[in-house]
Amino acid sequence: MADSQRADARRNYARILAVAEAEVAAHGSAASLEQIARTAGVGSATVRRHFPTRRALLEAVSRERIEALCARARDLTGVGDSRDALLAWLSDVVAYSVAARGLAAALAFDGDPVHDNSCASALENAGNPLLHQAIQDGAVRQGVTVTDLITLIVGIVLATEHYPDPVAHADRLFRLAVAGLNP
């Protein structure tokens, strides 16, 4: 009996996650947990048992994209110009965050940066070697952290998500932030 309950729980989890991915893609971080439960054919208590918080749900939905961003950071580490490599990775984080509605909310820090936020923690761990190399090469100033950069990206993505072309606006603002106001 225990195996069938576990199998049922795994099926429920997979069904809830699939529905949640579609809902988050359509509605971003404001996706209704109740609608996810209805569409998945489970009770809201079942959704909350698997995903006790909205953040837990958003992190689960974003996990594959986060893993891809981490792999991209590893691929770029030690390749070519360290500033270009860091900026290429950060541009990918911006693009993914705009394309994956809800990812910026999953990356947003509330109070304690990184702790209890598996998405942000994974990105910090992946981006640290890129950033440290750029700092060591003198291409990025001392004291900048991956947390600073992800926070900047989250702000840009959240500020541009309702623009007619959020991808272009987010990229433009990111480039402006990187270049500064110097001509």
Buried (B, 14 or more C-beta within 10 A) or exposed (E): EEEEEEEEEEEBBEBBBBBBBEBBBEBBBEBEBEBBBBBBEBEBEBBBBBBEEBBBBBBBBBBEBBEEBBEBBEEBBEEEEBBEBBBBBBBBBBBBBBBBBBBBBBBBBEEEBBEEBBBBBBBBEBBBBBBBBBBEEEBBEEEBBBBEBBBBBBBBBBBBBEBEEBBEBBBBBBEEBBEEEEE
